[in-house]
């Protein structure tokens, strides 16, 4: 216990899924949390996004650990909204030590010309960069920035396999995350601020569990079920599992947030059950 005791973490996409898991895991180890989520639909999405009630559940679970949390509705596509939410957190906690740019979507419904592509890149890439940009003025020596990529973005040819423009945008955005980390980490290193990316494989969240993603693994099935997908999903990993758990990702977030990783920076770390051992990197 106490691996991030006294630290303050800013987490996007924190209302459910990986974001909630990160918030609770860091709180269990002593961190106070500034949590944001859009808590509203995006038109190009075929699966529902988090709700205000989901964000309140995150609040309850963090507070159950004995730590404090400031939770705000904010859209990562809008940097001023992030800055406002962060300012309220800083007023409450007085510092910022850890940033987890986690918010991400995979929109597969084009409501306008390449609308899914625009929404995916706006959230998954620009939203990540907005989170980092809003945070940088408040970071001091020893701070840790952690951004979320994807194994899908590291597999060669993914953009050709994703079908709808939103899937292509998702894969492309995650590819750019990997290079962004390497370049910006070098700029931050002299200030003793670290930046790393985590690239999960299939993860047990809403982003995975929907017909659009299932269909990518079962292209001949019009309405694939979860039961059918569970038989197909293990094909992506070398280890015979369909997906990892959000907690598996959170444990890596915890390590990167802690001083245990004080000299770890500029890395793109796969947590992929061997998926990249089966595929050629970009």
N, C-alpha and C positions, 0 to 999 in steps of 0.2 A: 504493500500500500504506500501511497504518497510519492509516486514516481514523477508526478507533475504538481506536487504540493505548492500552493501559492501562485501558480501561473493562471493566466486568463487566456481563454481560447475563443476565437471568433470562427463560427462554423456556418457555412451556407448550406441550403437544402436540408435544414436540421429538423424538419417536422416529422420525418419518418425515414425508413430505409437506412442506408449507410449513415446519413447525417445524424439521425437520432442515436444510432448505435455509437458513433464517435463521441457525441455529446455526453452520453451516459458513461461510456468507458473512461473518458478523460476526467469526468466528475468523480467517478469512483476512486481515481488516483490523485484527487486533490485539487483539480482545476475548477475555477468558476467559468461560466459559459456565457458568451454572447451569441444568440442563435437567431438566424433569419431564414425565412422561406417565403415564396411567393403566395402560397395558400390561395391560389386562383387558377382557373383553367387557362390553357393556351390552345387556340383554335385548331392548330395542326396536330394535336395530340389525340390518339385513339384510346389511350388509357387515362384515367383520372389522376390529376395531380393532388398534392396534399391539401388539406383543409385547415382552417383556423383551429378546429378541434384537434387535429393531429398535432399541431404546434403546441397546444396546451397539454397534450399528453407527454410531449417531450419535456415540458416544464415540470410536470408532476414527477417524471422518472428521474430527472436531474435533482430536483429538490429532495427526493427520497434518499439520495446518497448523502444528504447533509450539506451540499454545495449550493451556491447561489447561481441564478440564471436571469438574464435579461433577454426576452424573446420578442422579436418584432417582425411584422410582415414587411418584406422588402423584395423587390425584383432585381436580380443580379444584373439584368440588362440595363439598369438605371443606376449609374454610379452615384448620383446624389442621394438616392434612397439608401444605398449601402453606407454612405458617409454619415447620414442622419442616424441610422440604427447603430452604427459603430460609436458615434458621439454619445449616445445615450448609455451604451455599455461602458464607455470610458468614464463617464460621469459617475457611474455606480461603482466601478472597480479600480479606476485610476491608472490602468496599465494595459498593455497588450503584449502577449508573449508568443502566442501560437495562432496561426491562421490556417484553417482547413477549407480550401475552396472546393467544395464537394458537389454543389448543385449541378445537376445534369439531366438532360431529357433525350429521348430518341423519338422525334415526331415523324409519323409515317403517313400523314394525311395532308396532301397539298391542297390547301384552300385557295391558293393563288399560284401563279407561275413560280415554281421552286420555293413556295412559302415554307415548306418543311425544312429545306436546306437553310433558309435564312434564320428560322427559329432555332434550329439545332446549333448553328454556329454562333448565334447571338448569346445563347445560354451557355453552351459547353466551352466556348473559346473566349468570346468577349466578356461573358459573365465571370469567368475565371480571372481574366486580366483585370477587370474592374475591381474584383475583390482584392487582388494583390495591390493594385494602385491605391485603393482607398485605405489600405492597411499600412503601407510603407511609411508614411509620415509619423506613425505612432510606434514604430518598432525600434528597439534598442539592441545593443550587443547581446548575443545569445538567443535571439528570437528565431523561431522556426516557421517557415512557410511550407505548407503541404498542399499540393494540388492533385486532383483526380484525373487520371487519364483512363485508358482502357486497353486491355489486351487486343480488342478489335482494331484499335488504331495502330497496333504494332505488327499486325499480320499483313504480309504483302498481298495486294490486290483486293483488300477489304472494300474499298470504295466501289469497285466494280461488282461486288457481290451483294450490296446492301439494298438494291432495288429502288424504293421510293427515295425522292431527293432528300428527305429528312434523315434517312439512314446513311446516305452518302455524306451529308453534312456532319452527322455524328462522327463517322469514322475519320473524316478529314480533320475535324476539330481536334480529335484525340491525337492524331499524328502530329499536329502542330504543337500540342502541349509538350511533347517530348523534347523538341528542339528549343522551345521557349525556356524550359527549365535549365537546360545546359548553358544557354547564353546569359540569362539573367542571374543565375547562381554565381557566375564569375564576377559580375558587376557588384554583387552583394558581399562577396567573400571578404573583402578588405574591411568591411564593417562588422564582421563576425556574425552575420545573419545568414541563415541557411535556407535553401530552397530545394525541395525534392518532389518528385511525382510518384504516385502509386498507380499501377496499372492492373486492376483486377480482371479476372476472367468472369464468366457468368456468375452473377451474385443473386442471392435469394431476395429480390426486391421487386417492386412493381415494374421497373424498367425491363426486367427479364420476363416476368410472368404476365404476358399479354399475347394475343393472337399474332400480332405483327412479328414479334421476335420468334415465337414458336414456328411461324410459317417459314422463316429463314432456315430453320433446321428441318422442316417438313414441307418442302416447296410444292409437293403434289397434293397437299391436304388443304381444303378451302377453309375449314374452321377447326384447326388443331386444338386438342384439349391438353390440359396440364399432364394428364396421364400419358398421352402419346409423346408429349415433349420430354418427359422424364426418361423415356427410352432413347431419345435422339440426342439430348444435350450432352451426355458423356463423350460423344464423338469429338468434342472440341478439346478436351483435356487429355493429357497422357495418363494421369491418375483416373481411375474409373469412377468418377463422380459427376453428377449433373451440374453442380454449382457449388460455390463456396458460401459461407455465411457472412453477413455483415460484420459480425464480431471478429472474423478472421482478418478483415481489413482494418477494423478498429484497433486491433492489437499492434498492427504495423504503424498506424497513426500514432498510437501511444509511444512507441519507441522513438519515432521521429520527432515527437513533441518534447520528449524528455531530454535531459542532459546526457543520457547514455549515448546519444547520437551526436554529440556536440561537434564532431569533426566530419560528419556525413553531410555532403552537399553536392548538388548538381547531378543526382542520380535519378534514373528512371527505373524504379523497382517493380518487378513483376510479382504479382501474387496470383499465379495462374494455373496451379496444379499441373505444371508441365506443358501447358498449351503451346507455348512458343518452341518447345522441343520438337513439336510435330509440324511446325510451320516455319517458313523463312521470314526473317525480319525485313522490314521495309528497307 
